Amino acid sequence: MAAQLTKYFKGGLGDLRALFDAVKNYVSVVVGYRVSGDAVGFGPVESLESLPLGLEDSQAPGAYRLSRGSSGFFRHSHASPKYWLHLPVQEVFTVLEDYAVDIARYDTYSAALFGIKPCDLVSMEVLDRILKNDDSYWSRRSKIELVVVEECTVPGATCFCGSIGTGPSASTGFDIAYARLSNGIIFKYGSEKGLRILEKLELTEVSEEDVAEYERAIARAGELTRYLPPPSEISKSLERSVSDTSFWKEVSSRCVGCTNCNMVCPTCFCTEFVDQIEPSGRAKRVRQWFGCLSHTYGQVAGTHYRPELYMRYRHFVLHKFLFYPKQVGLVGCVGCGRCITWCPVGIDLREVVSKVVSRYGS
């Protein structure tokens, strides 16, 4: 949607609740970040109280903590929209006792995404292009009828969306976006559908001072997340680095090949098929996530074309910044910082990329 259609409104927590209720009445299920015990996952959300509005996440390389407090700002968790759109485990078919094959059926109900982050929004665009022929993915993706984004005015310590251009604000691909400020909530629409919903909430138009505060907050968040040079420069540097084995062994020396980075990345999409035999005589074929840092990734009959861990780590970095742009025209990294936060040994992708550009940049 063109930027000139964007219009601002102002409200408070009660208006955010009214927005949630309006969205819930619009679709069969609302999906977003949801509090479950002492953790935050991603899935169906029943009420505004299920969202992590009262939580703050503290992130650092290899560290993640949640704390409660009304002044907190939640960025994201290990989960992302990928958990809803590209399921971690997807049943393909079941072979019954009489050897008949029961093909799995896909979901058909309408859904809305509520409270996702700008980087999440871009990750969906990346997956759309990568998985354009994946029926399982599109069975859910095509049923997303509304997208409500929470913009980030207070970025996390591992966020670097400003470097990639994927945040901290949303510009296209959403219906409604909101940003929490010190004196209220700024709402804006990105589609005519979003405008119609906001108009029903009877929000007030913002003042010039409100817009100025919002723009300052977004600009400040953008500066705080601008760690890296432009993606085009990163891609060129990576292309020059490919044959430097010693460099990649050095920057990946602490990697343990756990695949945490693959599992939490909102754009990693690799899967493998597994056959499960049940005592009853039935058998299932399932498709499950598979990470390129795993030892068996690249192992084929008779050989292994990435037998050493540095090769697989190099592939992970190259894929995000070099191969994705060649494949689908978008950078595969959205700057969410999850791979940094959830790496058990605290490998910082920003530092690795910076070293590549420092050594191989023009």
C-alpha positions as CSV (number, residue, x, y, z in Angstrom):
1,M,0.0,0.0,0.0
2,A,1.4,3.4,-1.0
3,A,2.9,5.4,1.9
4,Q,0.6,8.4,1.2
5,L,-2.4,6.4,2.4
6,T,-1.0,6.2,5.9
7,K,-2.9,8.2,8.4
8,Y,-2.4,8.5,12.2
9,F,-4.8,8.2,15.1
10,K,-4.2,8.3,18.8
11,G,-5.6,6.2,21.6
12,G,-4.8,4.2,24.7
13,L,-4.8,0.7,26.1
14,G,-8.6,0.6,26.0
15,D,-8.6,1.4,22.3
16,L,-6.0,-1.3,21.7
17,R,-8.4,-3.8,23.4
18,A,-11.2,-2.5,21.2
19,L,-9.0,-3.0,18.2
20,F,-8.3,-6.6,19.2
21,D,-12.0,-7.3,19.7
22,A,-12.8,-5.8,16.3
23,V,-10.1,-8.0,14.7
24,K,-11.3,-11.1,16.6
25,N,-14.8,-10.6,15.2
26,Y,-13.5,-10.3,11.7
27,V,-11.8,-13.7,11.4
28,S,-12.0,-17.2,12.8
29,V,-8.8,-17.0,14.9
30,V,-6.4,-14.3,16.0
31,V,-2.7,-15.4,16.0
32,G,0.3,-13.7,17.6
33,Y,2.7,-13.7,20.5
34,R,1.0,-15.3,23.5
35,V,2.1,-15.8,27.1
36,S,2.2,-19.4,28.2
37,G,3.3,-19.9,31.8
38,D,6.8,-18.3,32.0
39,A,7.4,-18.2,28.3
40,V,6.1,-16.5,25.2
41,G,5.2,-18.6,22.2
42,F,3.3,-17.9,19.0
43,G,-0.2,-19.2,18.2
44,P,-3.9,-18.5,18.7
45,V,-4.6,-15.6,21.1
46,E,-8.0,-15.4,22.9
47,S,-7.8,-11.9,24.4
48,L,-5.6,-8.9,24.7
49,E,-4.5,-10.1,28.1
50,S,-2.9,-13.2,26.4
51,L,-0.5,-10.8,24.7
52,P,2.9,-10.1,26.3
53,L,2.0,-6.4,26.9
54,G,3.2,-6.5,30.5
55,L,6.4,-8.3,29.8
56,E,9.9,-7.1,28.9
57,D,12.5,-9.3,27.3
58,S,16.1,-8.6,28.0
59,Q,18.3,-10.0,25.3
60,A,22.1,-10.4,24.8
61,P,24.3,-12.9,22.9
62,G,23.4,-16.3,24.3
63,A,20.9,-14.9,26.9
64,Y,17.2,-14.2,27.1
65,R,15.2,-13.2,30.2
66,L,11.5,-12.1,30.7
67,S,10.4,-9.8,33.5
68,R,7.0,-8.4,34.4
69,G,6.1,-4.7,34.6
70,S,3.8,-2.2,33.0
71,S,6.7,-0.1,31.7
72,G,8.3,-3.1,29.9
73,F,8.5,-3.4,26.1
74,F,8.3,-6.8,24.5
75,R,10.3,-7.4,21.3
76,H,9.9,-11.1,20.4
77,S,10.6,-14.6,21.5
78,H,12.2,-17.7,20.0
79,A,8.9,-18.1,18.0
80,S,7.7,-16.1,15.0
81,P,5.0,-16.2,12.4
82,K,6.9,-19.1,10.8
83,Y,5.6,-21.2,13.7
84,W,2.0,-20.7,12.4
85,L,2.6,-20.6,8.6
86,H,5.4,-23.2,8.2
87,L,4.7,-25.7,10.9
88,P,7.6,-27.3,12.8
89,V,6.1,-30.7,12.2
90,Q,3.6,-31.3,9.4
91,E,1.9,-34.6,8.8
92,V,2.0,-35.6,5.1
93,F,0.0,-38.8,5.1
94,T,-0.8,-41.9,7.2
95,V,-0.6,-45.5,6.0
96,L,-3.4,-47.5,7.6
97,E,-3.4,-51.1,8.7
98,D,-4.9,-52.2,5.4
99,Y,-2.2,-50.2,3.5
100,A,-4.7,-47.5,2.4
101,V,-3.2,-44.0,2.4
102,D,-4.9,-41.2,4.2
103,I,-3.6,-37.9,2.8
104,A,-3.4,-35.1,5.4
105,R,-5.8,-32.2,5.1
106,Y,-4.9,-28.6,5.3
107,D,-6.4,-25.9,7.5
108,T,-9.1,-23.8,5.9
109,Y,-10.2,-21.1,8.5
110,S,-9.5,-17.4,8.2
111,A,-6.9,-15.8,10.6
112,A,-5.4,-12.5,11.6
113,L,-1.9,-11.8,12.8
114,F,-1.9,-9.4,15.8
115,G,1.1,-7.7,17.4
116,I,3.8,-9.1,15.1
117,K,6.9,-7.0,14.6
118,P,8.0,-5.2,11.5
119,C,10.9,-7.7,11.0
120,D,8.3,-10.5,11.3
121,L,6.3,-8.8,8.5
122,V,9.3,-8.8,6.2
123,S,10.1,-12.4,7.1
124,M,6.7,-13.4,5.8
125,E,7.5,-11.7,2.5
126,V,10.7,-13.7,2.2
127,L,8.9,-17.0,3.0
128,D,6.2,-16.1,0.5
129,R,8.8,-16.0,-2.3
130,I,10.8,-19.0,-1.1
131,L,7.7,-21.2,-0.5
132,K,5.6,-20.0,-3.4
133,N,4.9,-23.6,-4.5
134,D,4.4,-25.1,-1.1
135,D,0.7,-26.1,-0.6
136,S,1.0,-26.6,3.1
137,Y,2.4,-23.1,3.6
138,W,-0.1,-21.4,1.4
139,S,-3.0,-23.3,3.0
140,R,-2.4,-21.0,6.0
141,R,-0.8,-18.0,4.4
142,S,-3.7,-17.5,2.0
143,K,-6.1,-17.4,4.9
144,I,-4.4,-14.4,6.7
145,E,-7.0,-11.7,6.2
146,L,-5.6,-9.0,8.5
147,V,-2.2,-8.1,9.7
148,V,-1.7,-5.8,12.7
149,V,1.8,-4.8,13.5
150,E,3.3,-3.5,16.7
151,E,6.1,-1.1,15.8
152,C,9.3,-1.0,17.9
153,T,10.1,2.2,19.6
154,V,12.5,0.5,22.1
155,P,14.7,-2.0,20.3
156,G,16.3,-5.0,22.0
157,A,20.1,-5.3,22.5
158,T,20.5,-7.9,19.7
159,C,18.1,-6.2,17.2
160,F,19.7,-4.8,14.0
161,C,16.7,-4.3,11.8
162,G,17.8,-0.7,11.0
163,S,20.8,-2.2,9.2
164,I,18.6,-4.3,6.9
165,G,15.8,-1.8,6.4
166,T,13.2,-4.1,8.0
167,G,12.2,-1.9,10.9
168,P,11.6,-0.5,13.4
169,S,8.5,0.8,11.6
170,A,6.2,-0.9,9.1
171,S,5.8,0.7,5.6
172,T,4.0,-1.8,3.4
173,G,2.2,-5.2,3.6
174,F,0.1,-4.5,6.8
175,D,-3.4,-3.4,7.5
176,I,-2.9,-1.6,10.8
177,A,0.1,-0.7,12.8
178,Y,0.4,0.7,16.3
179,A,3.3,2.1,18.4
180,R,3.3,2.5,22.1
181,L,4.7,5.8,23.3
182,S,5.0,7.4,26.8
183,N,1.7,9.3,26.4
184,G,-0.5,6.9,24.5
185,I,-0.6,4.7,21.4
186,I,-0.3,5.9,17.8
187,F,-2.3,3.9,15.3
188,K,-1.9,4.0,11.5
189,Y,-3.4,2.1,8.6
190,G,-1.7,0.6,5.6
191,S,-4.8,-0.6,3.7
192,E,-8.4,0.6,3.1
193,K,-9.5,-2.4,5.2
194,G,-7.4,-1.2,8.1
195,L,-8.8,2.3,7.8
196,R,-12.4,1.1,7.9
197,I,-11.6,-0.8,11.2
198,L,-9.9,2.1,12.8
199,E,-12.7,4.5,11.9
200,K,-15.2,2.3,13.7
201,L,-13.1,2.7,16.9
202,E,-13.8,6.4,17.0
203,L,-10.2,7.3,17.7
204,T,-9.0,10.9,17.7
205,E,-6.7,12.4,15.1
206,V,-3.2,13.1,16.4
207,S,-1.6,16.5,16.8
208,E,1.6,17.6,15.1
209,E,3.4,17.1,18.4
210,D,2.2,13.5,18.7
211,V,3.4,12.7,15.2
212,A,6.7,14.4,15.9
213,E,7.2,12.4,19.1
214,Y,6.3,9.2,17.2
215,E,8.8,10.0,14.4
216,R,11.5,10.8,16.9
217,A,11.0,7.5,18.7
218,I,11.1,5.6,15.4
219,A,14.2,7.5,14.2
220,R,16.0,6.8,17.6
221,A,15.1,3.1,17.4
222,G,16.4,3.0,13.8
223,E,19.7,4.6,14.9
224,L,20.1,2.1,17.7
225,T,19.7,-0.8,15.4
226,R,22.0,0.4,12.6
227,Y,25.1,-1.7,13.2
228,L,26.1,-2.9,9.7
229,P,26.8,-1.5,6.2
230,P,24.2,-1.8,3.5
231,P,23.2,-5.3,2.5
232,S,24.6,-4.9,-1.0
233,E,28.1,-4.2,0.4
234,I,27.7,-7.3,2.7
235,S,26.8,-9.5,-0.3
236,K,29.8,-8.3,-2.3
237,S,32.2,-8.9,0.6
238,L,30.8,-12.4,1.3
239,E,31.3,-13.3,-2.3
240,R,35.0,-12.5,-2.0
241,S,35.3,-14.4,1.2
242,V,34.0,-17.8,0.1
243,S,37.3,-19.5,-0.6
244,D,39.1,-18.2,2.5
245,T,38.8,-21.4,4.6
246,S,41.0,-20.1,7.4
247,F,38.7,-17.1,7.9
248,W,35.5,-19.1,8.1
249,K,37.1,-21.6,10.5
250,E,38.1,-18.7,12.7
251,V,34.7,-17.0,12.9
252,S,32.9,-20.4,13.4
253,S,35.3,-21.9,15.9
254,R,32.9,-21.7,18.8
255,C,29.9,-23.0,16.8
256,V,28.6,-26.4,18.2
257,G,26.3,-27.2,15.3
258,C,23.2,-27.2,17.5
259,T,20.9,-25.6,14.8
260,N,19.3,-23.2,17.3
261,C,19.9,-20.4,14.9
262,N,18.1,-22.3,12.2
263,M,15.1,-23.1,14.4
264,V,14.6,-19.6,15.7
265,C,15.3,-17.8,12.4
266,P,12.0,-16.5,10.9
267,T,13.1,-17.2,7.4
268,C,14.9,-20.5,7.6
269,F,12.7,-23.0,5.7
270,C,14.5,-26.3,5.3
271,T,12.6,-29.5,6.1
272,E,13.2,-33.2,5.9
273,F,10.8,-36.2,5.7
274,V,10.7,-38.8,8.4
275,D,8.7,-42.0,8.4
276,Q,7.3,-43.1,11.8
277,I,6.2,-46.7,12.4
278,E,3.5,-47.2,15.1
279,P,2.9,-50.4,17.1
280,S,-0.6,-50.6,15.7
281,G,0.8,-51.2,12.3
282,R,0.1,-47.8,11.0
283,A,2.8,-45.5,9.7
284,K,3.1,-41.8,9.2
285,R,5.2,-39.6,7.0
286,V,5.9,-36.2,8.5
287,R,7.8,-33.2,7.4
288,Q,9.8,-31.4,10.1
289,W,12.2,-28.5,10.3
290,F,15.8,-29.3,9.5
291,G,18.8,-26.9,10.0
292,C,21.8,-26.4,7.8
293,L,24.1,-26.4,10.8
294,S,23.2,-30.0,11.6
295,H,25.9,-32.6,10.8
296,T,23.6,-34.6,8.5
297,Y,22.7,-31.6,6.4
298,G,24.6,-32.1,3.2
299,Q,25.0,-35.8,3.8
300,V,23.9,-37.9,0.8
301,A,24.4,-41.5,-0.4
302,G,28.1,-42.0,-0.8
303,T,29.4,-38.7,0.4
304,H,28.9,-35.5,2.5
305,Y,29.3,-32.2,0.6
306,R,29.6,-30.1,3.8
307,P,31.3,-32.5,6.2
308,E,33.1,-29.8,8.3
309,L,31.2,-27.5,10.6
310,Y,32.7,-24.3,9.3
311,M,31.3,-25.2,5.8
312,R,27.8,-25.4,7.2
313,Y,28.2,-22.1,9.2
314,R,29.5,-20.4,6.1
315,H,26.6,-21.7,4.2
316,F,24.2,-20.2,6.8
317,V,25.7,-16.7,6.5
318,L,26.1,-16.8,2.8
319,H,22.5,-18.0,2.3
320,K,21.1,-15.1,4.3
321,F,23.0,-12.3,2.7
322,L,24.2,-13.6,-0.7
323,F,22.1,-16.5,-1.9
324,Y,18.6,-15.2,-0.9
325,P,19.0,-12.0,-2.9
326,K,20.0,-14.0,-5.9
327,Q,17.1,-16.4,-5.4
328,V,14.2,-14.2,-4.5
329,G,15.5,-10.6,-4.6
330,L,15.3,-10.1,-0.8
331,V,17.9,-10.4,1.9
332,G,17.2,-13.5,3.9
333,C,18.1,-11.9,7.2
334,V,15.6,-9.5,8.7
335,G,17.7,-8.2,11.6
336,C,15.6,-9.7,14.4
337,G,18.7,-10.9,16.3
338,R,17.1,-14.2,17.3
339,C,20.1,-16.2,16.1
340,I,22.3,-14.1,18.4
341,T,20.1,-14.3,21.4
342,W,19.4,-18.1,21.2
343,C,23.0,-19.2,20.3
344,P,24.1,-21.1,23.4
345,V,27.7,-19.9,22.9
346,G,26.7,-16.3,22.1
347,I,28.1,-16.1,18.5
348,D,27.1,-12.6,17.2
349,L,26.1,-12.6,13.6
350,R,26.7,-8.8,13.5
351,E,30.3,-9.3,14.5
352,V,30.8,-12.0,11.9
353,V,29.4,-9.9,9.1
354,S,31.4,-6.9,10.3
355,K,34.6,-8.9,10.1
356,V,33.7,-10.1,6.6
357,V,33.1,-6.5,5.4
358,S,36.3,-5.2,7.2
359,R,38.4,-7.9,5.5
360,Y,36.8,-8.2,2.1
361,G,35.0,-4.9,1.6
362,S,35.9,-2.5,-1.2
